[in-house]
Amino acid sequence: MAERSGILAAGNWIVDHVKVIDLWPSQDALAIIQNETHGNGGSPFNVLIDLSRLGADFPLQGAGMIGTDSAGDWILDVCGQNRIDVSSIHRTDAAPTSYTDVMTVASTGRRTFFHQRGANALLKGSDVQLESSSAKLFHLGYLLLLDSLDEACPTFGTKSAELFHHASELGFVTSADVVSEESDRYRQVVLPALRHLDLLFMNEFEASHMIDSKIRVGDTIDRGALISAAETLVKAGVRQWVMIHFPEGILAMSSGGKTLYQPSLKLPAGRIKGATGAGDAVTAGVLYGYLEGLPMETCLAYGVCAAAACMLHPSASDGLLPLPRCLEFVNELSFRAQLF
């Protein structure tokens, strides 16, 4: 096989219906929708669109399951406009294309998600055609939101862990992201995959569920709990880097114990239109640098710059700019305070 290049991203393909509201209402009360739009959602869809908008010149390939409906048609059209190979995206009559209603509070950018699992729930490991892909990196997301792949497996713990094992055997660098679910399933579903992963992306909410300890207390990050979470994930088997991102920045810890911290950029409140997709923008920025063979310090800087651009628009990816323009934020804005 020729030298591997680019990324194969699989998992949740979602149409996001983003509604900006004036406030978050109490039960039975009214909120006003100020504006609304629809766009891409889900880890592979967001990451691949972000990479395209950032200007990545390596191959972009998607894998997943969508419905035979107008939403599925729209996903394929958008992928075509962004040079994303859709040969491994399958269609089904058994379920609709997945969608999420995203409610974004105008004054804060905070989001709440109402999700229809749809066709994503049917995606199996055999649908992800690893053998025919020449990508260098295989990314899967979101763990905890892929019903068939989250199922138990007697040999590997979960079907997703089995898929990562197979990808590793074929020579892929493996990467995963997790959804922010309110549950006690994190260790059951996420833990088995870790020893088959090279890269793991989580936010502080998700990481806290892996250690049963709060990382964020009010508006403050507990630095000890953050480090403890990263160490726990590394010890569970992640082979290269664990990355925990949160509004203040990104903590990265290598399998050898090296710790890096990259503060995020301060956007003026008036320029923040929403945080939908910001975590996936971090992932896209980091993976852009990683696939270019750059040091992790540079990858993390790419991640926070991509996230800043993402927040300029209420949708998941429409705020993304070519990477050189994203990097201009470093001169235009200031970084948040160092936590370490």
PyMOL commands that set and color helices and strands:
alter all, ss='L'
color gray80, all
select helices_A, chain A and resi 43-54+70-81+118-122+125-127+130-132+159-170+186-189+191-196+204-211+223-235+269-271+278-291+296-310+323-327+329-332
alter helices_A, ss='H'
color red, helices_A
select strands_A, chain A and resi 7-11+14-21+33-41+60-67+84-92+98-105+111-116+137-143+152-153+157-158+173-178+199-203+216-217+220-221+241-246+249-254+259-263
alter strands_A, ss='S'
color yellow, strands_A
deselect
rebuild
show_as cartoon
